[in-house]
Amino acid sequence: MHQLPTPRHAVAGFHVMQPSPAIPQLEAVGEEWLASRTDISDHAHEIWEVYFQLDGEADWHDRGGAITLRPGDGYLVAPGVRHHLGRVRGVRHHFVFATIDVESWLSARLPDLLPLARRARRRGRLFTGPAEALRAPLRLLVAAVTRASAHRDLALSLALDAVCLAMLEWALEPEAPS
């Protein structure tokens, strides 16, 4: 497991690259608390990014414009889509995120879900809005990454199954229009 330094404006949290060599499809996972007026520069990923706002508000920008995320909101970024965090408001900005090679993971573990991933990618847009369905699976993933266990890779695999299923179902049947 490769531990990255805490981001420049983070006041607490972690960001881990490649939590397990046995699960290369999980590129990164983290939970962070950011200082107010923090931004994250424009970037894109070759794989999916899923983000869930736990507390505070943040303005994310992408090709669709700006969106303010509040507690309980999710942000799902398709591969190749440029995006950036423009502004954090308040003093309690808390979120979890993961970057995942969803298609590769599903091919290996859950091939029946591949059509959902392809359908989500074809939509060619980002998904935002109320996303309580993402909370528990992402918490499970964070727990699997941060807790010592004799069966850590199994815990990571099961958590990643749950995250992939939840994010694709949410993307295709969001809790509210995005």
N, C-alpha and C positions, 0 to 999 in steps of 0.2 A: 504494500500500500504506500503510495506516495502522498505525503501531506504537504499541501501548499501553504505558504504563509497566509495569515489572515489578510484580506484585502485592505488597502490603504485606509479606507474610511470606516471599516468595520470596527465596532466596539466590542464585539464578541462573536463567537461562532466558529465554524470550520468550513473548509472547502477541500475535498479529497479528490484527487485524480486517480483513476483506475483503482477503485477500492479492492479489487481482487483480480489477480492474473487469470483465474479460472472463468471470469465473467468479463471479457473484453468489451462486450456490448454496453456496459455501464461505464461511460467515460468519466463522468464527474457527478458528485452529489455534495450538497452542502446545506447548512442552515446558518443564517447570518442575521445579525442585528447591525444596522447601519446608522451612522451619525446623520443628523439632519443636514440638508443641502448636499448630500452625496449624489454623485452621478456614476454611471457605468458607461464607458465609451461605446461608440457604435461598433457592432461586431455581428458576425454570423457564425453558425455552426454547420458542419457537414451532416449533422444528425439532429434529431428532435431535441428541443429543450422544453421541459415542463417546469412551471414556476407557480408557487402558491403563496399568497399574501396572508400571513398569520396575524399581523398587527400593523397599524400605521397606514399611510397612503403613499403611493408612488405613481409617478407619471411615466409610462413607457411609450416609446415612439417607434413606429415602424412604417412600412409602405402604406398602411391604411390610415395613418395619422397618429394622434395621441390618444391614450386611454388612461384614465385614472383607476388604479386598482386599490380596492379597500379590503379589509379583513374578510376572508372567505372567497375572494376572487382568485381565479386562475388565469394563467397566460401560457398558451401553448404555441411554440414557434416551430414552424416547419423547417426542414433542412434548407440552408441557403438564404434564408430571409434575414436581412439586416435589421437590427433593432438596437435600442439603447435606453437606458434609464436616464430620464431627463431631470427628474427632481424627486427627492424624498421630502415629504412633509411631516412635521411633528417630530417627536423625540422617540417614538416607539416603532421603528421600522424593522419588522421581523418577517423573514420569509424562508422557505425551503425551495430547493430546485434540484433538478437532475438533467444531465444530457445523456441521451440513450440512443443507440443504434436500434431503433424499434424493429425495422424490417429484418435485420439479421437475427435479433432475439426471437421474433415470432417464427421465423423460418426454422430455427433450431428447436423451439419449445412449444409453440402454439400456432402451427401452420394454418389452422382454421380461421385465425384472426387476421391473416395477411390481407384479405380483401378489405377489411376495415382500414388498415394502414394505407393501402393504396388509394382508397376512396378519400381519406382525409388529405393525403398529399395532393391528389388531383384538384381538390378544391382551391388550392393555391392561395390560401389566406391564413391568417392567424386566428386563433380562437381566444376570446377573452370573456370574462363575466363570472357570475356566481358559479362556484365550482366545489361545493362541499364534498362531492364525490371523490375529489382528489386528496382531501385531508388525511384520511386514515391510511390509504396506500402509501402516501409519501412519508407519513410518520413511521410506518412499518419499515420503509426503506432506510430512513435515518437511523432507526433503532438497529437494524441489521448491520449497518456500516459501523456504528459506534460501540456496540456491545461485543465483548469477547465471548466466543462460543465455540464449542468443539464442532459445531455444525454450521459455521458462519456462511460458507458458500451456499448451503441449502437454504438458509434464512434469506440470503441475498437473492437467490433465484426465485423463491416464492414471493418475496416482496416485489421483485421486478415484474413477475407475472401480474401481480395485482395492480401495479402502477400502469403498465402498458394497457391492460384491459380498461381500467378506469379512465385513462386519458383519451383513448380512442372512442369509448362510448360517450364521454363528455363532449369530445370534439364533434361527433356526428349527431348527437342528441343533447345539445347544451341545456342547462337548467333554465337559461333565459337567453333571448337573442343576443348575439354578439355583434 
